[in-house]
Amino acid sequence: MVKKGSFGRTVEGETRARTGLRRVVFNILTACGLIATIVTPIVIADACKGGGQETSAEEQGPKSELSATDLFGLELGLAIVNMTHQGEGSFVVNLLSAEQGETAETSGRLEFFGDQEDGARPGAALSLADKTGSVDISRAVPVPVSGEHLFEVKADGPWTIQVEQPRPSSAPEPTRFSGNDDSATPFFHLSSGPKTIDVTNPAGGSYMVFLRDTDGNEVHRIPGDEADQTQQEVQPSTVSSEVDIQEDGVYILDVRADSLWMIEISDDE
């Protein structure tokens, strides 16, 4: 059984949906000194642990604990998840399917806010984050089944999660991307035909790059350079990978990395 925080509290101006979500027009939530702007159309907020109770005079070090959000609906296909954490300990986020089957259509962006809270939920999960300390990352991941889902979060400080399922029919044609840590790139258009994807890792850390279509399907995977990791001096690396794009369309890169990275896509001559 999941022990939840104050997800599901009625907020002025809300109406309860079948999936347990709240539809709000525009609100500002102030919790434990943290002001969080809640964006339309759908928001769930978790208040700080122990609200309304006296704070213990004995301070304790940071301790990561588990929490679980309310259920929300997702469609089969691609999801973009943005996550932040303001803490010193572990930050782990898993996406779990509560049940299989169809659910009411969910449009727009979902947002979750919270602090640490007791609770756990067993079951198969899609790992979205496994970091330590301050975190600001994004992921582009496939949702394997439509229906109700929840996030299981392990954190020792305030955190936020935003999830949306855009389905763009067009996108610009940039050829270069760069970032730091786990990142979902903007959508981009690729013409059909052979392409070369160059991934540069200036800091020499580990990475994995997934090229996905707008349905979340994996089109191509680029593993990091498996050079000798026992070297005392970290060496920059560049990996080139060829992929044959079967049809013109919109694509996105899901980059898993622990340092700076740069990606360039070019047509094969």
N, C-alpha and C positions, 0 to 999 in steps of 0.2 A: 504494500500500500504506500502511496506517495504521500509524504507530508509536505504540503505546499505552504508558501508564504501567504500574503494577502492578495494573490491573484484572484480575481472574481469579485472584488469589492465593488459595490455600486458607486459610480461617480456621477455627480450631477450632470444631467444632460445625456446620459447613456441609455441605451435600450439593449436588452440582452438578445443576442442572436442564437440560432440553434446550435452552433458550434461552441458556444460558451464565450465568444468574443464580444467586445463592446464596440459600438459604433459611436464615435464622438465627433463633434464639430471642431473644436480647438480648445485645448486645455493646457494649463501649466501645472506640473506636479512638483511640489517642493517636498523633498524627503531627506532627513538627516543633513540639512545644509546644502544638498545638491539639487539644483534647479534643472529639471529636464523638460524640454519642450516636446509635447506630444503632438505628432503630426497626423493629420487625417489620412486615410479614413478609419483605420483600425488600430487600436492600441491596447496593450495589456501592461499594467505596471505592478511591480512588487515593492512594497514598502520595506523599510529597514527592519532588520531583525530586532525583536524586543522593543518595538515602539511603545511609548507610554510607560515604560518601566525605568526605574532608577539604574544608572550605570554603575557597575561595580567599581570600587575604588582601586582594586587591584587590576592593573593592566596586563593583558596577556599578549603574546606575540601573535602574528598573523597565522591563521589556521584555515585552510581551504575546506569548505564543506559543500555538500551537494544540495541542489534545489531543482525543482521541476516546474515548468510553466504550465499554464492552462492549455487545454487542447485547442488546436486551430486547424483549419482545413488547408490542404495542399493538393494541387493537381499533379498528375503524372507528368514528368518532364523536368526541365531546367529550373533551378532556383538559385538566386543570388543572395548570399548571406553575408552581412557585415557585422563584425563583432568587436567590441572594445572591453577592456578590463583595466581598472585602476586598483592594482594591488601588488603585493610582493611575492605571493605564492603561486601555486598552480592555477591555471585557467584551462579548463577542459569543457568542451561543448560537444554533445552528441545529439543527433536528430533521431527520434524514435517514432515508429508508426504505431499508433494506438490500436487501429483495427483496419482491415482491408475493406475495400468497397468505395462507392462513390459518396461524395458529400456535397454540401452546398458550395457553389462557386465562390472562391475568395479572390477579390480583385484588390489591386493597390498594394501598399506596403504594410507589413506587420512590424510592430516594435515591442520590445520587452526591456524592462529596466529592473534591476534588483541588486541586493546585497546577498551575503552568504546566508544560507538557510538550510536546516536539516532536511533530509529526505533523499530517497533514491528510487529508481525504477528499473527493474530488471528487464532484459529483453535485448534482441538484436538492435544495433544502433549504427548510424552512419557518423563516423568521426569527422567533426568539422574543425576542431581546434584542440591542441595539446601543447600549451605554451606555459611560460613562467614570467611573472612580473607584469609590467605595463604592456598592453596589447592593443593594436589597432589593425585588424586584418579583414580580408574578405575572401569568399570562396564562391566558385561557380560549380554546382554539384547537381547530379541527376537525382530526382525523386522517383524511386522505383515503383511506388504504388500511390494511387490517389486515396484520399480519406483523411481522417483526423491524425494529427501528429502532435508531438511536444518536444521541447528542448530540455535536455538534462544538462545542468550547468554545475561545474565545480569551480568555486572561486573564493577568494578571501577578501574581496573588496567589491565596490560597485561595478556593475557590468551592464552593457546594452547589447541587444541583438536586433537587427533589422533583416527581414526576409521578404523578398518579392519575386514574382514570376513573370518577368516581361517576355513578350513574344514579338520582337521587332521584325518588320518585313523588309526594312532597309537599314543601311548603316554606312558610315564613311569608309574610306579605304586607306587607313594608316598602315604603314609598314614597320614602324618601330614602337616598341613599348619598353618601359622601364619601371622598376619599383623596388620595394624593400620588404622582405618577409612574404607571407602568404598573401596573394593578391588575385582578384578576378579583374582582368583587363576590361576596358570598354568593348562593346560589340563592334565588329568590323566586317567588311565585305571582302570575300575572296572569289575570284573568277576560277572556273574549272581549269584543271591542268596541273602539271608538276610544279611544286614549290620547294624552296629550301628555307628551313627555319634555323637560324643561328641563335644559340643561347649563350650569352656571356655572363660569367659569374666572377666579378672582379675580386671578391673576397675569398673565393675558393671553397665556399661552403657547399652543403648538399642541397639538391633541388630535384624536382620532378615537374614536368610541364605537360598539361593535358589540353589538346585542341578539341573543343566540343562544338556541336551545332546547336541551334536554338531549341531543340528538343532534349538537350542534355546528353545526347549520344557521343561517345568517345570516337573521334575521327582519327586521332593520332596521339601517341605518347612519346615524350622525349625524356629519357632518364638522365640523371646527372652524370658528370664525368667520374668514373670509378677509378680515379688515380690513387696512388698510394697515400692513404690518409695518415700514415705514420710519420710523414715528413714533418720536421720541426717548423719549417717555414711554409706558410700557406701560399699556394700559387694560384693566380687567376687562371681560369679555364674557359674555353669556348668549344661548344659542341654543335656540329652541323647535322641536321637531319632532313631527309627528303620525304615528301609526302605527295601523293597524287590526289588532288581535290576532284571528287567525282562530279560535282555540280556547283554552279554559281550559287552563292547564298551568304547568309550572315553567320558568323562564327564568334567564338569567345575563347580566351585562354584562361585556364585555371592553373596558376603557378603556385607550387608548394616550395618554399625556400626559407632559409634562415638567415639570409643576408641580401645584399644588393644583387640585382639581376638586370640584364638587358636582353631584349629579343628583337630580331629583325627578320622579316619575311620577304622573300624575293622570288620572282619567277625564274624557273630554270630555263636557260637558253638552249 
